[in-house]
Amino acid sequence: MADRRKILLSIGAILAIGCVGLSLGQDSADSDPTASTQLQAAATQIVAPTPTPTLDQIRAGHPAITDAREVFVRQGDYNGRPIALNGSVSQILIAPAGNGYELGDRGFLGFGDDTAVYRTAMILQVSGTDEYLVVGFAGDLPKVYEGDDITVYGSIVGTNGTTNAFGGSADRPLFEAVLINHGGLVSTPAA
């Protein structure tokens, strides 16, 4: 019985505070004639949801690079620029659901100041080059294995420092993929 009284008192207090707030709002609207109009305009404004782009729109918005070596020579020019690259998967890691891999370096060339967590992390040897990208992808990537040829759509978001076979450091571009095509199978982060 005591718990029920506490609940009723709490509800009463909330209602009382709400009524005071409404009366305060009424006073301010009376003193400022434009306030009422502004409140009505704000109340009637409907925000339309952002449409999800189709796969064709994503592909069209990420043009293929004519000479992929440019991405490695001029990394800063490609930061944040939507592109598509083809390549062969050199290594792939997929974290269990709810987990991920932290990729990225801090402060290289003035971009990529933060790391990010991706469910799928892979190293991709870009077609037509001897160069490798580190690819982060928010979703799962079923049926993609080392040696598979894929196309990634996304943008360079920074760099990822790795260690080469001789123990030295190697900075590779970090590519954030929004779409991956593997032999006609398409994966998006929601897939």
TAGIZI-V721130 format. One record per helix or strand of 2 or more residues. SS is the DSSP state (hx for helix, st for strand). FROM is the first residue (numbers start at 1). TO is the last residue. If there is no record, write none. Layout:
SS,FROM,TO + SS,FROM,TO
This chain:
hx,2,31 + hx,33,44 + hx,55,60 + hx,69,73 + hx,75,78 + st,83,94 + st,101,103 + hx,108,110 + st,116,118 + st,120,126 + st,132,137 + st,149,163 + st,169,182 + st,185,188
